[in-house]
Structure formats: structure tokens, C-alpha cells
Amino acid sequence: MSDIYQLSYSKMIIEHATAKCKQNGGQLTHKRKQILLCLVGSEKALSAYEIVDLYKEKYQESMSAMSVYRILEFLQEQGLVHRLQIANKYICCMHITCSHNHEASQFLICSNCFKVKEVSISAALIDELKNNVAAAGFVFASEQLEVNCLCEECQSL
């Protein structure tokens, strides 16, 4: 991705994220924007500690892991990032610039390099999964589905 395109894309993300936070009664502060941009620029899911390191590298400034966790929690509440339970890592929502609702998200997570692809799945499939889960005597703790996979690059290794 070219630097000009990345800059334009980042600006668009921040504009949408700021508006979404304002609509929800929140505020996208400077530090929150910077953490969000760390995730936007990453090609893989990042742990809070990886974000701490990336933040320091990108902005030449330190931030504690606890502060990053608080910011990530806020960004998650705003629907701007997702926490991947399997990997305990975070990614930027692929629908961050959309103003309409989407179907349930499924996250395909490479168990080797932690590259993540967010795909939408239909409500009918979620309903079928809920029925199967209920028939087994369970209930979903979350409708966020995460699947351990291998990406194309790691398959060829």
C-alpha cells in the first residue's frame, strides 16, 4: 500500500471513528486515535504488549500496557476493534467506515503468523449454529466466531 493511500485511508478511518464515538457519547482522544492507527496499519492481530512496542516505535513515546488495555476496551466498546479470544489479540474492525449494521463476524486466524481475515456470515448460519449448540446443551457465550486456520503463505511453508 502506498504511503499516500495509507495516509488517506488512515484519515478516513479516524474521521469515521471520531463520528461514531461522538454518536455513542464517547470521545476519540489523541492517544486513542494513535492506538487505533497502530491497529489500522498492522497486517496481523496484535497483543496489547505488541501495541505498546509498536506505539513506542511509531510515536517515539512510551505508554504503559495498562493504558493500552483501557484504550482497547474503549475502542472495543465503540465497535472499532475486535478482541480475538483464541489469540488474546486485537484487530481493527473491517467495517469501521460503514454506517450500517453487518451480519455476524467470523475471524479466520492463522495459527502460525496470526494474520486475521474478518468475514461476514449470514444470520441463517448463526441461527443454525445456535440450534446445534442448544441441542448439545450449550449456549453461545458470544456470536463472534473464531476459527484456527493456516493462511496461504503459511500453508506453503
C-alpha positions in Angstrom: 0.0 0.0 0.0 1.5 3.4 -1.0 2.2 5.9 1.7 -0.3 8.4 0.2 -3.0 5.8 0.1 -2.3 4.7 3.7 -2.4 8.3 4.9 -5.7 9.0 3.1 -7.1 5.7 4.4 -6.0 6.4 8.0 -7.5 9.9 7.8 -10.8 8.4 6.7 -10.7 5.8 9.5 -10.1 8.5 12.1 -13.0 10.7 10.7 -15.4 7.8 10.9 -14.2 6.6 14.3 -14.5 10.1 15.7 -18.0 10.5 14.4 -19.0 7.0 15.8 -17.6 7.8 19.2 -19.4 11.1 19.3 -22.6 9.5 18.3 -22.2 7.0 21.1 -21.4 9.7 23.6 -17.7 9.0 23.7 -14.6 10.9 22.6 -11.7 9.7 20.4 -8.8 11.3 22.2 -5.4 11.8 20.7 -4.0 8.7 22.4 -7.0 6.6 21.4 -6.5 7.7 17.8 -2.8 6.7 17.9 -3.6 3.2 19.3 -6.3 2.8 16.7 -3.9 3.8 13.9 -1.4 1.2 15.3 -4.0 -1.5 14.6 -5.1 0.0 11.3 -1.6 -0.1 10.0 -1.0 -3.7 11.1 -1.5 -6.7 8.8 -2.0 -9.1 11.7 -3.7 -9.2 15.1 -1.6 -7.6 17.9 -1.5 -8.2 21.6 -1.5 -5.2 24.0 2.2 -5.7 24.6 2.9 -5.7 20.9 0.9 -2.5 20.6 3.0 -1.0 23.4 6.1 -1.7 21.4 4.7 -0.5 18.1 3.4 2.7 19.7 6.9 3.4 21.1 8.4 2.7 17.7 5.8 4.7 15.7 5.4 7.7 18.1 8.8 7.7 20.0 6.9 7.8 23.2 6.1 5.2 25.9 2.7 4.0 27.0 2.0 1.5 29.8 0.3 -1.8 28.9 -2.5 -0.9 31.4 -3.2 2.3 29.4 -3.2 0.4 26.2 -5.7 -2.2 27.7 -8.0 0.7 28.8 -7.9 2.3 25.4 -8.5 -1.1 23.7 -11.5 -1.7 25.9 -12.9 1.7 24.9 -12.3 1.1 21.2 -13.9 -2.3 21.5 -17.0 -0.9 23.3 -17.3 1.6 20.4 -17.2 -1.2 17.8 -13.9 0.0 16.3 -11.8 -3.0 17.2 -12.3 -6.7 18.0 -10.6 -8.8 20.7 -9.8 -12.3 19.4 -10.4 -14.7 22.3 -8.3 -17.5 20.8 -5.2 -15.5 20.4 -5.8 -12.7 23.0 -5.0 -10.2 20.4 -6.8 -7.2 18.8 -7.6 -6.2 15.2 -9.3 -3.2 13.7 -12.9 -3.8 12.6 -13.1 -4.2 8.8 -16.4 -2.4 8.8 -15.1 0.6 10.7 -16.0 3.1 8.0 -19.5 1.7 7.4 -22.6 3.4 8.9 -24.9 0.4 8.6 -25.1 -2.9 10.5 -23.4 -6.0 9.3 -24.0 -9.7 9.7 -22.1 -11.7 12.4 -18.4 -11.7 12.1 -16.2 -14.8 11.7 -12.5 -14.4 12.2 -10.1 -16.7 10.3 -6.9 -16.7 12.3 -3.7 -18.1 11.1 -2.3 -20.2 14.0 1.2 -19.7 12.6 1.6 -16.0 11.8 -1.6 -14.6 13.4 -2.8 -12.9 10.2 -6.5 -12.4 10.5 -9.3 -12.2 8.0 -12.7 -11.0 9.1 -15.6 -12.3 7.0 -19.3 -11.9 7.5 -21.6 -14.9 7.9 -25.3 -15.0 7.4 -27.9 -14.8 10.2 -29.3 -18.1 9.0 -26.0 -19.8 9.6 -25.7 -18.3 13.0 -29.3 -19.5 13.8 -28.3 -23.0 12.6 -25.2 -23.0 14.8 -27.2 -21.8 17.8 -29.7 -24.6 17.3 -26.8 -27.2 17.1 -25.2 -25.7 20.2 -28.6 -25.7 22.0 -29.2 -29.3 21.0 -25.9 -30.2 22.6 -27.0 -28.5 25.9 -24.9 -25.3 25.4 -25.5 -21.6 24.6 -23.2 -19.2 22.8 -21.1 -17.0 25.1 -20.5 -14.8 22.1 -21.7 -14.7 18.5 -18.1 -13.8 17.4 -16.8 -16.9 15.8 -13.1 -17.6 15.6 -11.5 -20.3 13.5 -7.9 -21.5 13.7 -6.6 -21.8 10.2 -3.4 -21.5 8.1 -3.1 -18.6 5.7 -2.0 -19.2 2.1 1.6 -18.1 2.9 2.0 -20.4 5.9 0.4 -23.3 4.0 3.3 -23.2 1.6 6.0 -23.4 4.3 
